[in-house]
Amino acid sequence: YALSGLKWHKTDLTWSVHSYPSASVSPSMPDNVVDNILTYAFKAWSDAAPLSFRRLPGDSGRAAAGGDIRVTFARSLHNDGYPFDGQGGTLAHAFFPGRDEVAGDTHFDDDEIWNYGGHSSGSIDLFTVAVHEFGHALGLSHSSTDPSIMRPYYQGPVGDIQNFRLALDDKLAIQQLYGVKDGGPQGGVDPDLPRLPSPPPPRPTQPSDPLFHERCQGGFDAVANIRGEVFFFKGEQFWRIKQDRSLVSLNPAQIKNFWLGLPQGTNKVDAVYERKSDSSIIFFIGSQYWVFKDTVAMSGYPRPLSDWGMRTKNGVLVDRVEAAFIWAHNGKTYLFSGGEFWRFDESRVGEQVTRQPESGYPRDNSLWEGVPAHMDDIISWGEGDAYFFKDNLYWVLQNGRLNQAVVTPKSIAVDWLRCPAPPPATSHPQS
Amino acid sequence: AVPAHYSTAVDWLSRYGYLAPPDPRTSQLQTKDGIEKAIRVMQRFGGVHETGVLDSETLKLMSTPRCSLPDIVGNENMLRRKRRRKR
């Protein structure tokens, strides 16, 4: 084991909870269950050393109660210099004991799907992480010993919460700091502690929550890379993914409340892209298009799609755009419709509203080998790669390439929208 | 060209205390030897094969969810803490 060199110079410690897991992310963790799990996590340490932990009731439910160890569920930047990073990655941290205001404070990443007592894939066992973090809050550093709850990596649920006992390494560490406990309950179930309800059933891969359903079902009307963030439009709503690929919220935003100037009742956006020459954002809906400056449509819009001068090979004016993007490889704008695409040079377009496709277009979508001919939308992303989205899958064509040896589709839901991976297909022995 | 996972791994090793963070005044660069040593310590601490290279087992461990606190609180960190206390 390893000690931080810091400890509390008292053995009666107090704790409080300042925020709880978001119900939308961790639906199986009501506040009282969290309180009980944290109580048992403290008990793991007080069973091994002469420590006592008393919970301070928060005034008016969750108001700012003090105490030595203050527990918070926070996401991303939370003003302590140790930002969280969305689901996975870092799960939690705690400050060592001391006289600083933050000493003992314990923060859990609210973007994790917290759970208890089970083995639901993709979720994190709160009890396991809480015992580890409270070890830090009491003065222990990371241990390389196996088994030890103070190993830095998440090891999965530790088992029966109510009968959990520390490993020898952890017991010796805490006893080095606070001495050996004589008498009193040594593990086992304390009759005074509240009972935990049965663990929730494993998280279903297709929950009945309609928002989950929508987000994880794919079939987006449009996808756009706008100023480094990716927007997934579907119906009257959109989801927004930041540059670090974290989701701004699991809940969708209303298009009408963010993009001001689209017609009332807009329930389907065909394609969206950001024009690089002036950073305006172009929306295509049916046979019209809008140009936005930031989040507000510019005056004079909508305009007819015929401004773009797109005609099919048969000479028919195009009345709908299915996908639009700027290919980072050459900076040109590409619009797709009906299995054909047109290329535009918008480097000097500015406010001009009439334009013509480059000569030689339209061309067949089949030139983009290995991707669906009728895609939902396309973006340039990362190192200039082209991402093609269709239903709940996406394909990546590496920078500048039209024909790549292998283009493997991946899951939009899992990779972009924080949905659980579907269970692997089980193969049944053939009789 | 340095592979993307290499710079990510160096960042990871610095964050969790295996590599001294670069000094902004001297723009200290990490040596190949120093990085290999750091990888070895990380592998030993994490209980995987000690190879000194970013093999798949090591990269997998680096991508395992974990606590934000560093594994090694070395001299650099201790010194910084002392300096802060003195100030």
Interface residues (C-beta under 8 A of the other chain):
Chain A: S4 Y82 F84 G88 G89 T90 L91 A92 H93 A94 E112 I124 V129 H132 E133 H136 S141 H142 S144 D146 P152 Y153 Y154
Chain B: Y16 R44 F45 G46 G47 L61 S63 T64 P65 R66 C67 S68 L69 P70 D71 V73
